[in-house]
Amino acid sequence: MKVSIVKYNAGNIFSVINAVKRLGVEPLWTDDPQELMSSDRVIFPGQGEASNAMSYLRSRNLDQVIKDLKNPVLGICIGQQLLCQHSEESDTDCIGVFPIQVKRFQPKVHEEKVPCMGWNSLNLKGDSPLFRGLGERDYVYFVHSYYCELCENTIAEADYILPYSAALQKDNFFATQFHPEKSGVVGNKIIENFINLK
């Protein structure tokens, strides 16, 4: 099993590497298009700023490489947002796998803090293999100031200020706004499910 993690100018990569290692797989951290295309699984994780991340990806043609991948891909946090069409963060055109907008949270009352940070429950939609073995309303860990709209590709919702896409799925592309690598047993199960996709 060859699992590659996309290397680009984003933070929080090593916790994902360690999460994959805990499952007995030694991942490759790479920005080499051939390595990504020849992998059994590709994980596109990170924390960062949309325009800087897209600039790095475009400078290496990785935006197109990622969009054209036929192997299973898992975007995490900004990885999910960059798989969408456009982000309000620095008015950034993104990769466009999911034809939706990424918008900034707009607090309505003082208690609604941005970024959204902490544990929140998932409202699962359908029966995605990514969530096999999970219970309804399992909790996972979020840190984000921007959110992905609800759409036909939404496979899990979360609610903070408003309902939004906590996870997306389209063809071979899966994505989570939350951090499975920081979400304990539930998160480990999600990563395991992704690696073991049929």
Buried (B, 14 or more C-beta within 10 A) or exposed (E): EBBBBBBBEBEBBEBBBEBBEEBEBEBBBBBBBEBBBEBEBBBBBBBBBBBBBBBBBEEBEBBEBBBEBEBBBBBBBBBBBBBBBBBBBEEBEBBBBBEBBBBEBEEEEEEEEBEBEEEBBBBBBEEBBBBEEBEEEBBBBBBBEBBBBBBEBBBBBBEBBBBBBBBBBBEBBBBBBBBBBBBBEBBBBBBBBBBEBE
